[in-house]
Amino acid sequence: MPFLDTSEVVERVLAGSITVKDGLASLFDRQSGLVSLDEGDHVDYKLTVDPYTSASVGELSRDILGFSNAGGGVILIGVNNNHFACGVRVLDLRRLRDSLGPFVGTRIAYEIDVFNVTISGKTIQLAYALIPKTETSYPHLLRKDISPPSSFIRKPKYVKGTLFYRVADTVQSESPFGDVDSKARDLGFTGASPRTSTSFQIIEDRPLLRLYSQINDRFFGRRQELGTLVAEFDNPRGRGVSIGGFGGLGKTELAINIVSQLYKSGRFKFIYSASAKQTVLGATGLQQADPIFIDLRSFLLDLSGWLGISVAPSATVQVLKEACLRELNGLADKKLLIFVDNLETVIDRTLFDFLDNELPVNCWILATSRVHRLRRFLSPIELRPMDQGDDAGRLLRHELKRQGLPELSGKDISELVTKARELANHPLAIRWYAWACRRDMAQWTRTVVLGDLKQIEDFCVSSTLKTLGEESQRVLGSILAINNAPDSTMGCIQHVADVDPTDIEGVLWDLECSGMLNVTTDENGVTTYSVAPMAQRLAGDIARDKGWEADYVYRLRQFAKRSQAGRAESPLVLDLLATRPVNIRSLSKTEKEEIIRRIDRSLPSADLPNRVRLLWRKAECARHLQQIITADDTYAECAQAVLQNEQLLPADERGHILLEAATVARGRAVNKSQIERAIGYLRAAEKSDADNTRLVGMLAEFYGSVGDSKSFATYAKKAHELIALEEPDSTYAVNLALAVERGREYLSKPMFH
């Protein structure tokens, strides 16, 4: 690295233009071990940090928060007040991050690691914390009281909610009892208030646990939905819930209460909560909120903080993904809940693929979105307006109170219920109406102009359809036309709509994002599409007006004739086949049992070759679960199928199945006929691409065990010929010689007569 001024090094480290470790190491004089750079806006030195001492961790958390809320900075650990590199002892970085979590939360993307410098020929280990400036709308506040070092002083040194910020070489603070809002604006934060009650308040935030507080101070209605959805997390065949529905129905509020119930009941002790929501409807209308994630990268960066692992804020998506998955897989014995909110605002499809397909099996999901973004084994629910008793009227009373309108909120509940019905019992309309009454009290005596829910939805749908191009309108109409067809998959839609195959996926995605489509993936992994009920009438009108209906019918018949030859294999079958039998041994007991359950579900829909392949994998699972009888019976079914039709599977797969079937049959054998069955499998395998070395050794051993000296001699001779071709101490030669020796011992005293 070319020579740089020390202050320029720090600037470039913060900007990510040079590596952290190389940049920081270059700050030290290699002879004296001194750093010429003084502490300042972006640099701080600490001699020691003790992850086991609350006072030490609290002091470090204050500095991290101060840099985060100002211009970012670097903390060098192991440097004394004279700027001399003293070094640090072995530092438990994981323990340090876990200790910092309760103080700073998990949303600050800081990096902590160690690096080495060579001073006068001696290697010294130092540590650093790299803290970028936060990009959120609100500053990060202290999440836990910091107590003074002395145990005789009971008053906290800094209380929860304190705002820290860096000024020159010191960390300044603004008490939560002071004017935090004004100081936040002075620091350049754009939010109206860092503590606004309408923002998402995180009531618990530390590694492996983040919980949101309710958005509103009371939860109205939805008791039936709450109980039903909480129970879904006891479903052994599922992995969570996706809550969909029109905007403003209270999906997020319901989800937060579900998370709270799951935590309080002990179903989940480890919970991640994050939202892509950018605005929240508050007492004075829409207010800005901080989205925790907007794409896969920002999601992984936040998830790594929640997991308590140290990753560079500038790390690539692949590095972040590998780090998070490695940590999640390391928690395989723990049950984790991933709550992701407001997914309709996300356009990065790689995030949905990650959540759907790459999370370990111990991760359950609770998702909210206007349309269902996540589909694999999630129970979908469409949230509707409130219709239980007088809940909507009570919500209207509550909202009127929040707006400071006691004369309206004090009205009889029957009058409030009537007014709520005029607003279609729609939570969004109710909240908007209370706000409108605050602006103009005369609104209460006027006729409500919103109309019923159908009118609200029709207005939104027609506005959306007008913005769609003709190709999207044509696809939407085709989906409506094939709504009752047995195959409403992407291929069928593409053919019936007569659009370019390269365009269909993007068009369907746009329609899904617009809320015009309901997309469902069943337990076999098959995805089907249907027009959302609120859009059906208007979509049908467009198709009729443009004369597309007759074309839809003709092309649907054409597709049906073409499909009579057979259907494509389901994604679930393809996913199961991607698991190689040889790798099943290393899977956990739970994973093997889950594969067996999924195979049993998919067998009826699989064609014959894939049915045999699936049974092969099921037999391997049973074998390594010590279910030897089930494994033998299943392998016998596989072997019978490939013996009856030599063309059913390629020669290599046929050989593998017969070899393993013989091995399992031999392990179960209690009489001569069972050994002879195993020998029959091996003799048939000789015509395939089976492992010849293993095959010959097994035949020599098996013939010896039934006392067939002539056949034993034949295969013992073949074995010695193969051994001569190998290195004497090779694994193949040793194993083959041992098999022949076992056969010879059996021959002198046969196991079965």
C-alpha positions in Angstrom: 0.0 0.0 0.0 1.4 3.4 -0.9 2.3 5.8 1.9 -0.7 7.7 3.2 -1.2 10.3 5.8 -2.6 8.7 9.0 -5.9 10.7 8.9 -6.3 9.7 5.2 -5.9 6.0 6.2 -8.9 6.3 8.6 -11.0 8.0 6.0 -10.3 5.3 3.4 -10.9 2.5 5.9 -14.3 4.0 6.7 -15.0 4.5 3.0 -14.0 0.8 2.3 -11.4 1.7 -0.3 -8.7 -0.1 1.6 -9.0 -3.2 3.9 -9.5 -2.5 7.6 -6.6 -4.7 8.8 -4.0 -3.4 6.3 -5.1 0.2 6.8 -5.0 0.0 10.6 -1.7 -1.8 10.7 -0.1 0.9 8.6 -0.9 3.5 11.3 1.8 2.1 13.6 5.5 3.0 13.5 7.2 -0.3 13.1 10.1 0.7 15.3 8.5 2.5 18.2 4.9 1.1 18.1 3.4 4.5 18.3 0.4 6.0 16.4 0.9 9.6 15.5 -2.9 10.1 15.0 -4.7 11.8 17.9 -8.1 10.7 19.0 -10.8 12.7 17.3 -14.1 12.7 15.4 -13.4 9.3 13.8 -10.7 7.6 16.1 -10.7 6.4 19.6 -8.2 4.2 21.6 -8.8 1.8 24.4 -6.2 -0.2 26.3 -8.5 -3.1 27.3 -12.0 -4.4 26.8 -13.4 -7.2 29.1 -16.4 -8.9 27.6 -17.2 -10.3 31.1 -17.4 -6.9 32.8 -20.5 -4.9 32.5 -18.7 -1.5 33.1 -16.2 -2.3 30.3 -18.8 -3.4 27.9 -21.0 -0.4 28.7 -18.1 2.0 28.0 -17.5 0.4 24.6 -21.2 0.4 23.7 -21.3 4.2 24.5 -18.4 4.7 22.0 -20.0 2.5 19.3 -23.3 4.4 19.6 -21.5 7.7 19.6 -19.7 7.0 16.3 -22.8 5.4 14.8 -24.9 8.5 15.4 -22.2 10.9 14.2 -19.8 10.3 11.3 -18.7 6.8 11.9 -15.3 5.8 13.3 -12.7 3.3 14.4 -11.9 2.1 17.9 -8.4 0.6 18.3 -8.2 -1.8 21.3 -4.9 -2.5 22.9 -3.5 1.0 22.6 -2.7 3.1 25.7 -3.2 6.8 26.4 0.3 7.5 24.9 -0.8 5.9 21.6 1.6 3.0 22.1 0.6 -0.5 20.9 0.5 -2.7 24.1 -1.6 -5.5 22.5 -4.6 -7.5 23.8 -4.9 -10.9 25.4 -7.0 -13.6 23.7 -10.3 -11.8 23.1 -13.6 -13.8 22.9 -15.2 -11.8 20.1 -18.5 -13.8 20.1 -18.9 -13.2 23.9 -18.1 -9.5 23.3 -20.8 -9.1 20.7 -23.3 -11.0 22.9 -22.5 -8.7 25.8 -22.8 -5.6 23.7 -26.2 -6.7 22.3 -28.3 -5.6 25.2 -26.7 -2.1 25.2 -26.6 -1.3 21.5 -29.2 -3.7 20.0 -28.5 -5.7 16.8 -29.2 -3.1 14.1 -25.9 -1.3 14.1 -23.7 -2.9 11.4 -20.4 -2.7 13.3 -17.4 -5.0 12.8 -15.2 -6.3 15.5 -12.0 -8.3 14.8 -8.4 -8.7 15.7 -5.3 -7.9 13.6 -1.5 -8.2 14.0 1.2 -5.5 13.8 5.0 -6.2 13.8 6.9 -3.9 16.2 10.7 -4.2 16.3 10.4 -7.7 14.9 7.8 -8.8 17.5 4.2 -9.6 16.5 1.6 -7.9 18.6 -2.2 -8.7 18.4 -4.6 -5.7 18.6 -8.4 -5.5 18.1 -10.6 -3.0 16.4 -14.3 -2.0 16.1 -15.3 -0.4 12.8 -18.5 1.5 13.0 -20.1 3.1 9.9 -22.4 6.1 10.2 -26.0 4.9 10.5 -28.2 5.5 7.5 -31.5 5.2 9.4 -33.9 8.1 9.8 -33.6 7.9 13.6 -30.5 7.7 15.8 -29.7 4.5 17.7 -30.4 5.0 21.4 -29.0 3.2 24.4 -31.1 0.1 25.1 -29.9 -0.7 28.6 -28.8 1.4 31.6 -25.0 1.7 32.0 -24.0 1.6 35.6 -20.9 3.2 37.0 -17.9 1.0 38.0 -18.4 1.5 41.7 -20.9 -0.8 43.3 -21.6 1.8 46.0 -23.3 4.1 43.5 -26.8 2.8 42.7 -27.9 5.5 40.3 -27.2 4.6 36.6 -24.4 6.5 34.9 -26.5 6.6 31.7 -30.1 5.5 31.4 -31.9 3.6 28.7 -32.9 5.9 25.8 -29.8 8.1 26.0 -28.6 9.5 22.7 -24.8 9.4 22.3 -22.9 11.3 19.6 -19.2 12.0 18.9 -17.7 15.5 19.1 -14.0 15.7 18.5 -12.3 13.2 20.9 -15.2 12.9 23.4 -18.6 11.2 23.4 -21.5 13.6 24.3 -24.9 12.5 25.5 -28.5 13.7 25.5 -30.6 12.2 28.3 -34.0 10.8 27.4 -35.4 13.3 29.9 -33.9 16.1 27.8 -34.6 17.2 24.2 -33.5 14.1 22.3 -35.7 15.1 19.3 -33.9 18.4 18.7 -30.5 16.9 19.1 -31.4 14.2 16.6 -32.4 16.8 14.1 -29.1 18.7 14.8 -27.2 15.5 13.9 -28.9 15.3 10.6 -31.6 12.7 11.2 -34.6 13.2 9.1 -37.3 11.4 11.2 -39.8 13.6 13.0 -38.9 12.0 16.3 -36.6 9.1 17.2 -39.1 7.9 19.8 -42.4 8.5 17.8 -45.1 6.1 19.0 -46.1 5.4 15.5 -42.7 4.0 14.5 -41.8 0.4 15.0 -40.6 0.2 18.6 -38.2 -2.6 19.4 -38.9 -3.6 23.0 -36.2 -6.3 23.1 -33.1 -6.3 20.9 -30.1 -8.5 21.6 -28.4 -11.3 19.7 -31.0 -14.0 18.9 -34.0 -12.1 20.3 -35.7 -9.0 18.7 -39.3 -8.2 19.6 -41.5 -5.4 18.3 -43.9 -3.5 20.5 -47.5 -3.1 19.3 -48.0 -0.3 16.9 -51.2 0.9 18.6 -51.5 0.9 22.4 -54.4 -1.6 22.2 -55.2 -4.6 20.0 -58.8 -4.7 18.8 -60.5 -7.8 17.3 -58.7 -10.6 15.5 -58.9 -12.9 18.5 -60.1 -15.8 16.4 -57.4 -15.2 13.8 -54.8 -14.9 16.5 -55.7 -18.2 18.0 -55.8 -20.0 14.7 -52.5 -18.7 13.5 -50.6 -19.3 16.7 -51.8 -22.9 16.5 -50.2 -23.2 13.0 -46.8 -23.1 14.6 -47.5 -26.5 16.1 -48.2 -28.0 12.7 -45.4 -30.6 12.1 -46.0 -30.5 8.3 -45.6 -26.7 8.0 -43.0 -24.1 8.6 -45.0 -21.0 9.4 -47.7 -18.6 8.2 -48.0 -15.9 5.5 -50.6 -13.2 6.2 -51.9 -11.4 3.1 -54.6 -8.9 2.5 -55.4 -5.3 1.4 -53.4 -2.5 2.9 -54.4 -1.1 6.3 -56.2 -4.2 7.5 -53.9 -4.6 10.4 -51.6 -7.4 9.1 -48.6 -6.1 10.9 -50.4 -5.5 14.2 -51.8 -9.0 14.1 -48.4 -10.5 13.3 -46.7 -8.6 16.2 -49.3 -10.1 18.5 -48.7 -13.6 17.1 -45.0 -13.2 17.8 -45.7 -12.0 21.3 -47.9 -15.0 22.0 -45.4 -17.4 20.6 -42.7 -15.9 22.8 -44.7 -15.7 26.0 -45.9 -19.3 25.5 -42.3 -20.5 25.2 -42.8 -21.9 21.7 -39.9 -19.8 20.5 -37.1 -18.3 22.6 -35.1 -17.1 19.6 -37.0 -14.6 17.4 -35.9 -12.3 14.6 -38.2 -9.4 13.7 -37.6 -7.1 10.7 -39.7 -4.9 8.5 -39.5 -3.4 5.0 -42.2 -0.9 5.9 -41.3 2.7 5.1 -44.4 4.5 6.3 -46.7 3.9 9.3 -50.2 5.3 9.7 -50.1 7.3 12.9 -52.3 9.6 14.8 -51.6 12.5 12.4 -51.5 10.5 9.2 -48.6 8.7 7.5 -45.3 9.0 9.2 -41.9 7.8 8.1 -40.5 4.6 9.5 -37.1 3.0 9.2 -37.1 0.0 6.9 -34.8 -2.6 8.4 -34.3 -4.3 5.0 -35.1 -3.5 1.4 -33.3 -6.3 -0.4 -31.3 -9.4 0.2 -28.1 -7.6 1.1 -29.7 -5.3 3.8 -31.6 -8.3 5.2 -28.4 -10.4 5.5 -26.5 -7.5 7.0 -29.2 -7.1 9.7 -29.6 -10.8 10.2 -25.8 -11.1 10.9 -26.2 -8.5 13.6 -29.1 -10.4 15.1 -27.1 -13.6 15.0 -24.2 -11.8 16.8 -21.6 -12.5 14.2 -19.0 -10.1 13.0 -19.0 -9.3 9.3 -17.7 -6.3 7.4 -20.4 -3.8 6.5 -18.8 -3.8 3.0 -19.0 -7.6 2.6 -20.5 -9.1 -0.5 -23.9 -10.7 -0.6 -22.3 -14.1 -1.0 -20.0 -13.6 2.0 -22.9 -12.4 4.1 -25.1 -15.4 3.0 -22.4 -17.9 3.8 -21.8 -16.4 7.2 -25.5 -16.3 8.2 -26.2 -19.8 6.9 -23.1 -21.2 8.7 -24.3 -19.6 12.0 -28.0 -20.8 11.5 -26.9 -24.3 10.8 -24.8 -24.2 13.9 -28.1 -23.5 15.8 -29.8 -26.6 14.4 -30.8 -27.7 17.9 -32.7 -24.5 18.5 -36.1 -23.5 17.1 -35.9 -20.0 15.5 -38.7 -17.7 14.3 -38.1 -15.3 11.4 -40.7 -12.5 11.3 -40.5 -10.5 8.1 -43.1 -7.7 7.6 -44.4 -5.7 4.6 -42.8 -7.8 1.8 -44.8 -6.2 -0.9 -42.4 -3.3 -0.9 -39.4 -5.5 -1.7 -38.6 -6.1 -5.4 -35.4 -8.2 -4.9 -36.6 -11.7 -5.7 -33.3 -13.2 -4.4 -34.5 -12.4 -0.9 -37.7 -14.4 -1.4 -35.7 -17.3 -2.8 -33.4 -17.2 0.2 -36.2 -17.2 2.7 -38.1 -19.9 0.8 -35.4 -22.3 -0.2 -32.2 -21.7 1.8 -33.1 -21.3 5.4 -32.4 -24.4 7.6 -35.3 -26.6 8.7 -35.2 -25.2 12.2 -36.2 -21.8 11.0 -40.0 -21.0 11.0 -41.4 -18.0 9.2 -44.1 -15.4 9.9 -44.5 -13.1 6.9 -46.9 -10.3 6.0 -47.5 -8.8 2.6 -50.4 -7.7 0.5 -49.8 -10.7 -1.7 -48.1 -13.9 -0.6 -44.4 -13.6 -1.4 -43.3 -16.8 0.4 -44.9 -20.1 -0.4 -43.0 -23.2 0.5 -44.9 -25.0 3.3 -46.4 -21.7 4.7 -50.1 -21.6 5.6 -51.6 -18.6 3.7 -54.3 -16.5 5.2 -56.2 -13.6 3.6 -57.1 -11.0 6.2 -60.5 -9.4 5.8 -62.1 -6.4 7.4 -63.2 -6.6 11.0 -66.6 -8.3 11.4 -66.7 -9.7 14.9 -69.3 -8.0 17.1 -68.6 -4.4 17.9 -64.8 -4.6 17.5 -64.8 -2.1 14.7 -66.8 0.4 16.7 -64.4 0.1 19.6 -61.5 0.7 17.3 -63.2 3.8 16.0 -63.7 5.0 19.6 -60.0 4.3 20.3 -58.9 6.2 17.2 -61.1 9.2 18.1 -59.6 9.3 21.6 -56.1 9.3 20.1 -57.1 12.3 17.9 -58.2 14.2 21.0 -61.9 14.1 20.2 -63.7 13.2 23.5 -67.1 14.4 22.3 -67.0 11.9 19.5 -65.3 9.1 21.3 -67.8 9.3 24.1 -70.8 8.6 21.8 -72.8 5.4 22.4 -71.2 2.3 21.1 -74.2 1.6 18.8 -73.6 4.9 17.0 -69.9 4.1 16.6 -70.7 0.6 15.3 -73.0 2.1 12.7 -70.4 4.6 11.6 -67.8 1.9 11.4 -70.1 -0.1 9.1 -70.3 2.9 6.8 -66.5 2.6 6.6 -66.9 -1.1 5.7 -65.3 -2.1 9.1 -62.0 -1.4 7.4 -59.2 -0.5 9.9 -57.5 1.8 7.4 -60.7 3.6 6.6 -61.5 3.9 10.3 -58.1 5.4 11.2 -58.3 7.8 8.2 -61.8 8.8 9.2 -60.8 9.7 12.8 -57.9 11.8 11.5 -60.3 13.5 9.0 -62.7 14.3 11.9 -59.8 16.0 13.8 -59.1 18.2 10.8 -62.9 19.0 10.4 -65.4 18.0 13.1 -68.2 18.5 10.6 -67.0 15.3 8.9 -68.9 13.3 11.5 -72.3 14.6 10.3 -71.6 14.1 6.6 -72.2 11.1 4.5 -69.1 8.9 4.4 -67.7 9.1 0.8 -65.6 6.0 0.9 -68.5 3.7 0.4 -68.3 0.0 1.1 -65.2 -2.2 0.8 -66.0 -3.3 -2.7 -66.1 0.3 -3.8 -62.7 1.0 -2.1 -61.2 -2.1 -3.7 -62.7 -1.4 -7.1 -61.2 2.1 -7.1 -57.7 0.7 -6.2 -58.0 -2.2 -8.7 -59.1 0.0 -11.6 -56.3 2.5 -10.9 -53.9 -0.4 -11.0 -55.2 -2.0 -14.1 -54.9 1.3 -16.0 -51.2 1.3 -15.3 -50.6 -2.2 -16.6 -49.6 -2.7 -20.2 -51.7 -4.7 -22.7 -49.5 -7.8 -22.3 -50.1 -7.8 -18.5 -53.8 -7.3 -19.1 -53.9 -10.2 -21.5 -52.1 -12.5 -19.1 -54.4 -11.5 -16.3 -57.4 -12.3 -18.5 -56.0 -15.7 -19.5 -55.5 -16.7 -15.9 -59.2 -15.8 -15.3 -60.2 -17.9 -18.3 -58.3 -21.0 -17.1 -59.4 -20.6 -13.5 -61.2 -23.9 -13.5 -58.7 -25.8 -15.6 -56.6 -28.5 -13.9 -53.3 -26.9 -14.9 -53.1 -23.2 -14.2 -49.3 -23.2 -14.1 -46.9 -20.8 -15.8 -46.5 -22.9 -18.9 -50.3 -23.1 -19.4 -50.7 -19.4 -18.8 -47.9 -18.5 -21.3 -49.5 -20.6 -24.0 -53.1 -19.4 -23.5 -52.1 -15.7 -23.2 -49.9 -16.1 -26.3 -46.9 -14.2 -24.9 -43.2 -14.7 -25.4 -41.9 -17.5 -23.0 -39.0 -15.2 -22.0 -41.5 -12.5 -20.8 -44.1 -14.6 -18.9 -42.2 -14.9 -15.6 -41.6 -11.1 -15.4 -45.3 -10.4 -16.3 -46.5 -12.7 -13.6 -44.2 -11.1 -11.1 -45.5 -7.6 -12.0 -49.1 -8.8 -11.6 -48.3 -10.5 -8.3 -46.6 -7.3 -7.1 -49.6 -5.3 -8.0 -51.9 -7.5 -5.9 -53.9 -8.7 -8.9 -52.8 -12.3 -8.5 -53.0 -14.9 -5.8 -50.1 -17.4 -6.0 -50.2 -20.7 -4.2 -47.5 -23.4 -3.9 -48.9 -26.7 -2.6 -47.1 -29.3 -0.5 -45.7 -30.9 -3.6 -44.0 -27.7 -4.7 -46.4 -27.0 -7.6 -47.2 -23.3 -8.1 -50.6 -22.2 -9.5 -52.0 -18.7 -10.2 -55.5 -17.3 -9.8 -56.9 -13.8 -10.1 -57.5 -12.1 -6.8 -61.3 -12.0 -6.1 -61.4 -8.2 -6.0 -59.9 -8.0 -9.6 -62.0 -10.7 -11.3 -64.8 -8.6 -12.5 -62.7 -5.8 -13.9 -60.2 -8.3 -15.5 -63.1 -10.1 -17.2 -64.5 -6.8 -18.5 -61.1 -5.9 -20.1 -60.8 -9.3 -21.8 -64.4 -9.1 -23.1 -64.0 -5.5 -24.4 -60.8 -6.4 -26.3 -62.2 -9.6 -27.8 -59.7 -12.0 -26.2 -62.1 -14.6 -24.8 -62.5 -16.8 -27.9 -58.7 -16.9 -28.4 -58.3 -18.0 -24.8 -60.7 -20.9 -25.3 -59.0 -22.1 -28.5 -55.5 -22.0 -27.1 -56.5 -23.7 -23.8 -57.9 -26.6 -25.9 -54.6 -26.7 -27.8 -52.6 -26.8 -24.6 -54.8 -29.6 -23.1 -54.2 -31.8 -26.2 -50.5 -31.2 -26.0 -50.4 -32.1 -22.3 -52.1 -35.5 -22.6 -48.8 -37.1 -23.2 -47.9 -36.5 -19.5 -47.2 -33.9 -16.9 -43.9 -32.6 -15.8 -42.5 -33.9 -12.5 -43.4 -31.8 -9.5 -40.8 -29.5 -7.9 -41.1 -31.5 -4.6 -40.0 -34.7 -6.4 -37.1 -32.8 -8.2 -36.1 -31.3 -4.8 -36.0 -34.8 -3.2 -34.0 -36.3 -6.1 -31.4 -33.6 -5.6 -30.5 -35.3 -2.3 -27.9 -37.9 -3.2 -28.4 -41.2 -1.4 -24.7 -41.3 -0.4 -25.2 -38.0 1.6 -28.2 -39.2 3.6 -25.9 -40.9 6.2 -24.6 -37.5 7.3 -28.1 -35.9 7.8 -29.6 -35.5 11.3 -32.4 -37.8 12.6 -34.9 -35.1 12.1 -33.8 -34.4 8.6 -34.0 -38.1 7.6 -37.5 -38.4 9.1 -38.6 -35.2 7.3 -37.3 -36.7 4.0 -39.3 -39.9 4.5 -42.5 -37.8 5.2 -41.9 -35.8 2.0 -41.2 -38.9 -0.1 -44.5 -40.5 1.1 -46.4 -37.4 0.0 -44.7 -37.3 -3.4 -44.8 -41.0 -4.4 -48.4 -41.0 -5.8 -47.5 -38.2 -8.3 -44.1 -39.5 -9.4 -43.5 -41.4 -12.6 -42.2 -45.0 -12.3 -38.4 -44.2 -12.7 -38.6 -41.4 -10.2 -40.7 -43.5 -7.9 -37.9 -46.1 -7.7 -35.4 -43.3 -7.1 -37.5 -41.9 -4.3 -37.9 -45.3 -2.7 -34.1 -45.7 -2.9 -33.7 -42.5 -0.8 -36.4 -43.6 1.6 -34.6 -47.0 2.1 -31.3 -45.2 2.8 -33.1 -43.0 5.4 -34.6 -46.0 7.1 -31.3 -47.8 7.0 -29.4 -45.0 8.8 -32.3 -44.6 11.3 -31.6 -48.3 12.2 -35.0 -49.3 10.8 -33.4 -52.4 9.1 -36.6 -54.2 8.3 -38.2 -51.2 6.7 -35.0 -50.5 4.8 -34.8 -54.1 3.5 -38.4 -54.2 2.4 -38.1 -50.9 0.6 -34.8 -51.9 -1.1 -36.5 -55.2 -2.1 -39.3 -53.1 -3.9 -36.6 -51.1 -5.7 -34.6 -54.1 -6.7 -37.7 -55.9 -8.0 -38.6 -52.9 -10.2 -35.1 -52.7 -11.8 -34.9 -56.5 -12.2 -38.2 -56.5 -14.1 -37.2 -53.7 -16.4 -33.5 -53.3 -17.1 -34.2 -50.1 -19.1 -36.0 -48.4 -16.2 -32.9 -46.7 -14.9 -29.4 -46.0 -16.2 -26.9 -48.8 -15.6 -25.0 -46.9 -12.8 -28.2 -46.2 -10.8 -29.3 -49.8 -11.3 -26.0 -51.1 -10.0 -26.0 -48.9 -7.0 -29.5 -50.0 -6.0 -28.7 -53.7 -6.3 -25.5 -53.4 -4.3 -27.1 -51.5 -1.5 -30.2 -53.8 -1.6 -27.8 -56.8 -1.2 -25.9 -55.2 1.7 -29.1 -54.4 3.6 -30.6 -57.9 2.9 -27.3 -59.4 4.3 -27.6 -57.3 7.4 -31.1 -58.5 8.1 -30.5 -62.1 7.1 -31.5 -64.8 9.6 -31.7 -67.7 7.2 -30.1 -69.0 4.0 -32.9 -67.9 1.6 -32.3 -64.2 2.6 -28.6 -64.6 1.8 -29.5 -66.2 -1.5 -31.8 -63.2 -2.3 -28.9 -60.9 -1.6 -26.6 -63.0 -3.9 -29.3 -62.8 -6.6 -29.1 -59.0 -6.4 -25.3 -59.1 -6.7 -25.4 -61.5 -9.7 -27.8 -59.1 -11.5 -25.6 -56.2 -10.6 -22.8 -57.8 -12.6 -24.6 -56.8 -15.8 -24.6 -53.1 -14.6 -22.0 -50.5 -13.9 -21.7 -51.5 -10.2 -18.4 -51.2 -8.3 -16.6 -54.4 -9.4 -14.2 -54.5 -6.5 -17.0 -54.3 -3.9 -19.2 -56.7 -5.9 -16.6 -59.4 -6.2 -15.7 -59.1 -2.5 -19.3 -59.3 -1.4 -20.0 -62.4 -3.6 -17.0 -64.2 -2.2 -18.1 -63.5 1.4 -21.7 -64.3 0.8 -21.0 -67.6 -1.0 -18.7 -68.6 1.9 -21.5 -67.8 4.4 -23.9 -70.4 2.7 -21.1 -73.0 2.3 -20.9 -72.9 -1.6 -17.2 -73.7 -2.0 -17.3 -73.8 -5.8 -18.7 -70.3 -6.2 -16.5 -69.0 -3.4 -13.4 -70.3 -5.2 -14.5 -68.6 -8.4 -14.9 -65.2 -6.8 -11.9 -65.5 -4.5 -9.8 -66.0 -7.7 -11.4 -62.9 -9.3 -10.7 -61.0 -6.0 -7.0 -61.9 -6.0 -6.7 -60.8 -9.7 -8.1 -57.4 -8.7 -5.9 -57.1 -5.7 -2.8 -57.7 -7.9 -3.8 -54.6 -9.9 -3.9 -52.4 -6.8 -1.2 -51.0 -4.5 -0.8 -53.6 -1.7 -1.8 -51.2 1.1 -4.6 -49.4 -0.9 -8.0 -49.2 0.7 -9.5 -51.3 -2.2 -6.9 -54.0 -1.8 -7.2 -54.2 1.9 -11.0 -54.3 2.0 -11.2 -56.9 -0.8 -8.7 -59.2 1.0 -10.7 -58.9 4.2 -13.9 -59.8 2.4 -12.3 -63.0 0.9 -10.9 -63.9 4.3 -14.3 -63.6 6.0 -15.7 -65.8 3.2 -13.1 -68.4 3.8 -13.8 -68.4 7.5 -17.5 -68.8 6.8 -16.8 -71.7 4.4 -15.1 -73.7 7.2 -18.1 -73.1 9.4 -21.1 -71.9 7.3 -23.5 -69.5 9.0 -26.5 -70.9 7.1 -27.0 -74.4 5.8 
